[in-house]
Amino acid sequence: MLLRRMSRLAVTLAVVLTAALTGAAEGSAGTARAATAAPRTGRQLLFYNHAYGVLDRATADAIEHSAYLRDFADFEVRTTTGSGGESWTGRYLRGRETYLELFGVGDLPGQSGALGSTGTGVSVERAGDLAKVIGRLKEEGVAEPVEFRQTRDFGDGAPVPWFDGAFTTLQYDVFAAWAMEYRPEYFADPRGRTGPARYPGDVGRERYLPDAYRDHLMRDVTSVRLAVTRRDIANTVPLLRAGGFVVRQAADGGVVAQRGGTRIRFDAVPLGQAGLRQVTFALNRPVEQRHEERIGRSALVVGPGAHAVWNFGAPE
């Protein structure tokens, strides 16, 4: 159960998924506060880092071999080894501060590789802020947040501390959300190819991601839309509120979380209808003509203007 849970979590750019946790107690996050409750004031602690989705094999393969995506974004297909020796192969579209990670059925071990599985990582920008988030989670009704540390093995068998993280619960259906704070050991390792700190305690997304986005159209993820179960939504709301997102109830029973540049929309659906639905992007420059690229069962529409929309078909 533990390894399966962690394997759903893919981080980034690189990615996050699969970590072996020890001594973590299972349980539910409890009933989330009403999504319409007053938002927290003060500095935002958590920001959208990346989202992932498990797609049908034909679409995942089409994405992997798409020449257009290699021009559109800083695109990479990579196999990563994390804690406990678990590995996963993802397709990454990386921006300035945010990215998208895509899998095909079976690219993740066990239940995590099932069609329609999704996840979202939200991260802090300043060292020490994860501890503040964990403290706030308890105020949001999460009595025992599940804390963990993820490592990354660059191939020499000597894992490097990658980031610390926290879940609200280990009980979930098809969607996983977690908070994360990158480790100083990772930034100090030249193999991570990270940038220099811009201010004391900088553990931010821009420092973590490479600057290759400048050579492509895609600049950042501006919104993601995911279809998930009501239980997974209830377990996610406390995390988003603790991080300072403004969370509002949607008409379908889902929620919309916004603040910090990226909008996250959760549609409430039955288990068999879950999955990644839509991602929108800001571009580095406007394009004059609309271009539609069909990639498997998905459609990426770029322009006109400085934005793009990628729609994914519902699971069959």
N, C-alpha and C positions, 0 to 999 in steps of 0.2 A: 504493500500500500504506500509506504513512504517513498520508495524509489519511483514508483509509478507517478506519484504526485509530483516529485521533483522533475521527472523527465518531461512533464508538460511545460515546463517553464523554460522557455528559451530566451536567453539574453543575447544579445547582440552582435552588436557588432562588437560584438560578437554575439553571444547568445547565452541564455540561461536556461537550464533545464537540468534535470537529473543531478541531484546531490544527495548524498547519504546523510540523513539526520539521525542523531542518536539521542535517545531520551526524550523525544517529543511526544507529548500526549495528544491523542486524538480527541476531537470534540467539535461542536458547532460554534459558530461565531455568535450565536444568539440572534435575537430579533434586531434587525438594523433599525436605527432611528428613522423617523419619517424623512423621506428624501427632501421634503419641502421645509425641513427645519432650518433655522437661520444659519447661514454659513459662518465659518470661523473668520475672525478678523486677524489682522497682522500678516506677517510674512508667510508666503506659501512655502511649504516644505517639500512636497512631492510634485514631480512633473512627469508627464508622459515620456517614457523612454522608448519603448517599442511594443508592438503587438505581434502575435503570431497566429497562424491558422493552418489547419490540416485540410488539404484539398484533395480532390480525386486525383488518381495517379496520372491520368492523361493531361490534366491541367498543370499539375506540378512539373511534369516532364516538358511540357510546352514552355513553361516559364524558364526552366533550367536551360533550355536550348534557344531561347529567344534572342536574336541579334538586336532587335529593337530595344529591349530592356537594357542591354549593355551600353547603348547610346543614351537612353533616357536617364539612367541612374548609375551611381557607383554601385555596381552589381557584382555579387560574388556568390559562388557555390562553395560551401566549406563544411568539412566534417570536424567537429569539435569534441574533445574528450574532457569531461568534467569530473566532479567528485565521484569516488567509488569506481572509476574506470568506465562509467557509462558514456556513450558517444551518440551523437545525432548529426544528421546531415541537413543543412538548411540552405535556403536561397535568400540572400540578403539584398535589400535595397536601402542604401545608407545615405542619410542626409547630413545636414550641418549639426543638428542636435538630436535627431530622431531617426528611427529606422523601422523597417518592416521585415518580418521573417516568415518564410513560407515553407511548408512541408507537404509531402505527399503521403498518402495512406501507407503506413508501415515504416516511415522514416524515423519515427520515435518508437521506443520499445513498448510492447503490451498495449493496454488500454489507451495510452497517451497518443498512439499513432492512429486512432480511429478517426474516420471522416467526421468533420464538424467540430473537432476539439479546437479550442482557442485559448489564448492567454494574453495578459497585459502586464508589463513591468513598469512601475512608476519609481523614479529615483530622486535622490536628494542632490543638491548642488554644492552643499557645504558639509565638510567633515563634522560629524557629531549630530547631524540633523535626524539620522535614522533613530537614534535613541529618543529624541523628542517625539517622533511619530509613534514609537512603541508606547510611550507614556500617554499620548493622546488616545491610542486605541483602547486603553483601559477605560478612559473617560467615555468612549463611544460604546461601551458595553462588552468589549472583547476582554474577558478576564485573563486569558492566558494566550497571548500572541505566540505563534510558533516561530522561533528565531533559528536561523541557519547560516552557515558559511559555505559559499561555492568557491571551488578552485578551478583552475584551468591547467591542463597538461599540454605543453607545447610540443610534445613528442619525445622528450628525453626521460620520461618517467619521474620527473620531479615537479609535482603540482605546485603552482603559484597561487597564493590567496587572490581571489578575483573580486568578490564582493560579499558583503554581509546582507542578509535579507530577512524578511518577516512576512508570514502569512497570518490571516485572521483565523484560519482553520485548515485542517487536513481533510475535511469532509467536503466533497464537491461532486458535481455531475460531469460537466464537460468543459468548464471554464475555470482557469486559475488566474488569480491576481496576486501580486506580491510587491512589497516595497524593497528597495535595494540602495546600498551605498558602496561605491567602488572602493577598494582597498588601496592604501598607499604602496603596498608591495607590488601591485600590478602596474601602477603608474611608474614605479622605479625600474621595472623590467623592460629593457629595450625591445624585446620581442613583441610586446604589446603595441608598439608603434604609436604611443599616445603623445599628446602635446604637453608643453610646459604649463605649469600653474599660472593662472592669470591673476590670482589673489590668494592670500593665505587660506588654506583649507579647501582649495578648489578640487572637488571630486566630481565635476560636472560632466554633462553629456557632450558638450562641444570639445572638451579636452580629451574625452575618451574616443570619439569618432575621428577618422582621418579627414583630411581636407580635400579628398578627391572629388567630393560632390561639386566643387567649383568647375570641374571640367564637363559637367553633364547638366541636363535640364532640371532634374529633381533637386529641390533645396531642402524640404522638410515635409513631414506628415502633419497635416492640419486637422484631420478628423479621421476617426475609425468608427465603424458601425458593426456591432457584433450581436448575433442572435443567441441568447443564453437562457437557461432556466431561471425561474423565479428564485429558487434556492441559491443559485450562484450569484444572482444580483444582490440578495439580502446579505450574503457573506462578503460582498465587495464594497457596499456602501460605507461601512465603518472605516475602511482603509482610505477611501477617497476623501471622506470628510476629515479624517485625522490629518491628511496631507494638505488640507486647505482648498481642495476643489469645491466649487459651488455645484451641489448636486440637487437636481430637480426631478420630480416625478413626471413620467411620460404617460400619455393617455392609455397605452397598452399595458401598463403596469411595469414597464421598464423604467430606466432612468437616463438622464443626460448629465454628464459631468463636464464642467468647463472651467478653465482658468489656466493661464500659463502658456497659451498659444495653440493647444490641441484640444479638440472637442471629442469626447468619448461617449458614444451612444450605445446603450444596451436595450435591445428589444426582448421582451419576455415571450418565450415560445416553449412549446412542448419539447421534450428531450430529443426526439427524432428530427426536429427542424433546426437544431443549433448549427452555428457556423459563422465564418467570416462573411460579411455582406458587402461592405464598401470601405474604401480608403480614399481620402482626398489628399492632394499634395499642393504645396506652393512651389513654383518654379523659380529658377534663378533669373529668368528673363521671359518676357511675354512672347508668345508665338501668334502669328497672324491668322493662320488657318487651323481649323479643327481637324484633328487626326484621330481616327479610331483604329486601335490595334486589337484584333481578336487573338486571345491567347488561351487555347483550350476552351473551357466553358466560362471564361471571363472576358471582359471588355474594358480596355484602358482607353479613355478619351482624354486627349491632350489638347488644351486650348479650345477656342481662341482666348487669348489673355495669358495671365501668369499662373494658371492653375490646371490641375488634371484630376480626373475622377476614375477610379478603378472599381468596377462592379463585379461581384462574384456570384455565380449561380447558387441557388439553394441546393443542399444535398438531395440526391435522388433516393 
